[in-house]
Amino acid sequence: MGFWILFGITVLIAVYSFIVLMTASPNKSQNRTNDANKASNKKVYGIIFVVFLVIAIIEIIVYANS
């Protein structure tokens, strides 16, 4: 039971970060610091997505082998 809760939380975080990553619309303003900040946030959400996706895959492999 505890595995499925942990797996569910991991998948929810991965899905949330993927949604934020894909729906981040580019800003049309001329403010370069704001654009740089958005690019930085997009990279962070991309990294979070990849990390939690890998963790979810590892959890499935460990669960299948036990």
C-alpha positions in Angstrom: 0.0 0.0 0.0 2.8 2.4 0.9 4.5 1.8 -2.5 1.4 2.9 -4.4 1.1 6.1 -2.3 4.8 6.9 -3.0 4.4 6.0 -6.7 1.2 8.2 -7.0 2.9 11.2 -5.4 5.9 10.7 -7.7 3.7 10.5 -10.8 1.6 13.5 -9.7 4.8 15.7 -9.3 6.1 14.5 -12.7 2.7 15.2 -14.4 2.4 18.7 -12.8 5.9 19.7 -13.8 5.2 18.5 -17.4 2.0 20.5 -17.6 3.7 23.6 -16.3 6.6 23.0 -18.7 4.3 22.6 -21.7 1.8 25.4 -20.9 4.4 28.1 -20.1 3.5 30.6 -22.9 6.2 33.0 -24.0 5.9 36.5 -22.9 5.5 39.2 -25.6 7.0 42.0 -23.5 10.4 43.5 -24.0 11.5 42.9 -20.5 14.6 40.7 -20.9 15.0 39.9 -17.2 11.5 38.5 -17.1 12.2 36.4 -20.2 15.4 35.1 -18.7 13.5 34.3 -15.5 10.8 32.4 -17.5 13.5 30.5 -19.4 15.1 29.6 -16.1 11.8 28.4 -14.6 11.2 26.3 -17.7 14.5 24.6 -17.3 13.8 23.9 -13.7 10.4 22.3 -14.5 12.1 20.3 -17.3 14.7 19.0 -14.9 12.1 18.2 -12.2 10.0 16.3 -14.8 12.9 14.2 -16.0 14.1 13.4 -12.4 10.7 12.3 -11.2 10.0 10.4 -14.4 13.2 8.4 -13.8 12.3 7.9 -10.1 8.9 6.6 -11.1 10.4 4.1 -13.6 12.9 2.9 -11.0 10.0 2.4 -8.5 8.2 0.3 -11.0 11.3 -1.8 -11.7 12.0 -2.3 -8.0 8.3 -3.2 -7.3 8.2 -5.7 -10.2 11.4 -7.4 -9.0 10.2 -7.8 -5.4 
